[in-house]
Amino acid sequence: MKPLAPTTIAKPFARYSHGVELPAGQRLVFCSGQLGVAQDGTVPEDVRAQADLCFANIAAILGEAGMTLADIVRINAYVTDRAHMKGYMESRDAHVGSPPPASTLMIVSGFTLPAFKVEIEVVAAASDG
């Protein structure tokens, strides 16, 4: 992917790209939002641990399509409190490749269960060949 960073707008606030361009011939995978829940149903208390689980779940989904976390071109993430932004961003920065994908982070009032603090959905792209 090619990061898009016009010099006529402010630089990103964190490690993300304002936009990304994909070359022709890319196939796309759209992942539903993933919550920080382990296969056995446990939910860690810590937001970083939840975000790490989100990315682990996303890695498993992308693996089914022959892709990895390095193929992520777009992230939409949601946290339930400003205090959770740091843990989420630490996890994101540890799991995404370079250049960083386009990204949006929103603060929301909650998810299906009060234990959930973060939800992450992605779009990934890889060569068709």
DAVEN-V896902 format. One line per field, one symbol per residue. phi: phi as a letter, one per 40 degrees, with the letter a starting at -180 (. if undefined). psi: psi as a letter, one per 40 degrees, with the letter a starting at -180 (. if undefined). burial: # if it has 24 or more other ideal C-beta (glycine too) atoms within 12 Angstrom, else .. A space follows every 10 residues. Layout:
phi->???
psi->???
burial->???
//
This chain:
phi->.bcbbdccbc cdcacabcab bbcdgcbbbb ccdbbcbcdc gcbccccccc cccdccccdc ccdcbgbbcc ccbabbbbbc adcccccccc cdccbccbcc ccabbbcbci bcbcccbabb bbbbaaccc
psi->ihihgheeii iidagiidii hiiieiiihh hihhighide eihidhdddd dddddddddd ddddefiide ehehhhihie iddedddddd dddddiahii iiihhihiei adiddheihh iihiiiid.
burial->#......... ....####.# .#......#. #.#####... ..##..#### #########. ##....#.#. ########## ...##.###. ###.##...# #####..... #....##### ######...
//
